[in-house]
Amino acid sequence: MNMRLILLCIICFALKSCGDSSETQALGKANNSKIDPINAKRIERLNYTDYVLSAKAEEKLADWEKYQELAIQINYLKKADLTFFNGDKGPLKEFISAFKAGLPEDLKTNPILSRMAVIETTILRLNENLTLDNISNDLKLESIKEVLMSFSNLNFQVNKKIARDIYDQIKSDY
């Protein structure tokens, strides 16, 4: 009887250790996504709406140095240059603080402030995802997309604010 019980346990253990092929395939896909490098072509294929500043908005933001620096870094990010976002978190936090402090007074509205908070969050999340080794490249690409979208949404809100200000200046003849 003991021999049968031991034999039954060995057979159960052998069957259990065989594993499921779907788990093996999922593990293989995860490893492949880590191997597939982040490059400019993969970033170009990200699907999001990219808003640019209007001419009036560009004039308005010409003196905001940290915005201009972030715009340059976003363009580098689109070309798969991750050095600004991949560095130490301390200088990145200092940059974000200076970025928020440099916002022109007439643009301090709730929609713009909330977009700036989203930019801060997505940049810090991208930094975390880029500096950790166990994060897949697909997740890193998703974080890059979030940063690009948040910057684009900030541009959209700035354009809306400036357009609204222009419309408010128009006086009715009635």
C-alpha positions in Angstrom: 0.0 0.0 0.0 2.8 2.4 0.9 4.6 1.7 -2.4 1.4 2.6 -4.3 1.0 5.8 -2.4 4.6 6.8 -3.1 4.2 5.9 -6.8 1.0 7.9 -7.0 2.7 11.0 -5.4 5.6 10.7 -7.9 3.2 10.5 -10.9 1.3 13.6 -9.6 4.4 15.5 -9.0 5.7 14.7 -12.5 2.4 15.7 -14.1 2.3 19.0 -12.1 5.9 19.9 -13.0 5.3 19.5 -16.8 3.7 23.0 -16.7 1.4 24.6 -19.2 2.7 25.6 -22.6 0.7 28.9 -22.4 2.8 30.0 -19.4 5.9 29.2 -21.3 4.8 31.2 -24.3 3.8 34.2 -22.1 7.2 34.1 -20.5 8.8 34.0 -24.0 6.8 37.0 -25.2 7.8 39.0 -22.1 11.5 38.2 -22.7 11.1 39.2 -26.4 9.6 42.6 -25.5 12.6 43.2 -23.3 15.0 42.4 -26.1 13.2 44.5 -28.7 15.0 47.9 -28.4 13.3 51.3 -28.0 14.1 53.2 -31.2 12.8 56.2 -33.1 10.7 54.0 -35.4 8.9 52.4 -32.5 8.2 55.8 -30.9 6.9 57.2 -34.2 4.4 54.3 -34.4 2.8 55.4 -31.1 -0.7 56.4 -31.6 -1.6 59.8 -30.0 -2.7 63.3 -31.0 0.2 65.7 -31.1 -0.8 69.3 -30.6 1.6 72.1 -31.3 1.5 75.6 -30.1 -0.2 78.3 -32.1 1.8 81.4 -33.2 0.2 83.5 -30.4 1.0 80.8 -27.9 4.6 80.5 -29.0 5.0 84.3 -28.5 3.4 84.0 -25.1 5.7 81.2 -24.0 8.9 82.5 -25.6 10.2 83.8 -22.2 9.3 80.6 -20.3 12.8 78.9 -20.4 11.9 75.6 -18.8 9.0 75.1 -21.2 11.4 75.7 -24.1 13.9 73.2 -22.6 11.2 70.6 -22.0 10.0 71.1 -25.6 13.6 70.4 -26.8 13.8 67.3 -24.6 10.5 66.0 -25.9 11.8 66.3 -29.4 14.9 64.3 -28.4 12.5 61.8 -26.8 10.7 61.4 -30.1 14.1 60.5 -31.6 14.7 57.9 -28.9 17.2 59.9 -26.9 16.3 59.0 -23.4 19.3 60.6 -21.5 17.3 63.5 -20.0 14.6 61.2 -18.6 16.9 58.3 -17.8 19.2 60.1 -15.4 19.1 60.7 -11.6 15.8 61.6 -10.1 17.2 64.6 -8.1 18.0 66.9 -11.1 14.7 65.8 -12.8 12.7 66.9 -9.7 14.6 70.2 -9.6 13.8 70.7 -13.3 10.1 70.0 -12.7 10.0 72.5 -9.8 11.6 75.2 -11.9 9.2 74.3 -14.7 6.2 74.8 -12.5 7.6 77.9 -10.9 8.2 79.6 -14.3 4.6 79.4 -15.5 3.5 82.8 -16.6 0.9 84.3 -14.2 -1.8 84.8 -16.8 -1.6 81.1 -17.7 -2.2 79.9 -14.1 -5.6 78.3 -14.7 -6.9 75.0 -13.3 -6.7 73.2 -16.7 -3.1 74.2 -17.3 -2.1 73.5 -13.7 -3.6 70.1 -13.9 -1.8 69.3 -17.1 1.4 70.4 -15.5 0.8 68.0 -12.6 0.1 65.2 -15.2 3.4 66.0 -16.9 5.2 65.8 -13.6 3.7 62.4 -12.8 4.4 60.9 -16.2 8.0 62.2 -16.4 8.7 60.7 -12.9 7.0 57.4 -13.9 9.1 57.3 -17.1 12.2 57.9 -15.1 11.3 55.0 -12.8 10.5 52.7 -15.7 13.7 53.6 -17.6 16.0 53.1 -14.6 14.6 49.7 -13.5 16.1 46.7 -15.3 13.1 44.4 -14.9 10.6 46.6 -16.8 9.8 45.5 -20.3 10.4 47.7 -23.3 6.6 47.7 -24.1 5.9 49.3 -20.7 8.7 51.7 -21.3 7.2 52.7 -24.6 3.8 53.1 -22.9 5.5 55.5 -20.4 7.1 57.4 -23.3 3.6 57.7 -25.0 2.1 59.0 -21.7 4.8 61.8 -21.5 4.3 62.7 -25.2 0.5 62.8 -24.6 0.7 64.9 -21.5 3.0 67.5 -23.2 0.7 67.6 -26.1 -2.3 68.1 -23.8 -0.5 71.0 -22.1 0.0 72.6 -25.5 -3.7 72.1 -26.3 -4.8 73.8 -23.0 -2.4 76.7 -23.6 -3.8 77.2 -27.1 -7.4 77.1 -25.7 -6.5 79.6 -22.9 -5.0 82.1 -25.4 -7.8 81.7 -27.9 -10.3 82.3 -25.1 -8.4 85.4 -24.0 -8.6 86.7 -27.6 -12.3 86.0 -27.8 -12.9 87.8 -24.5 -11.2 90.9 -25.8 -13.6 91.1 -28.8 -16.3 93.5 -27.8 -19.8 93.2 -29.1 -21.4 96.0 -31.1 -24.7 95.4 -29.5 
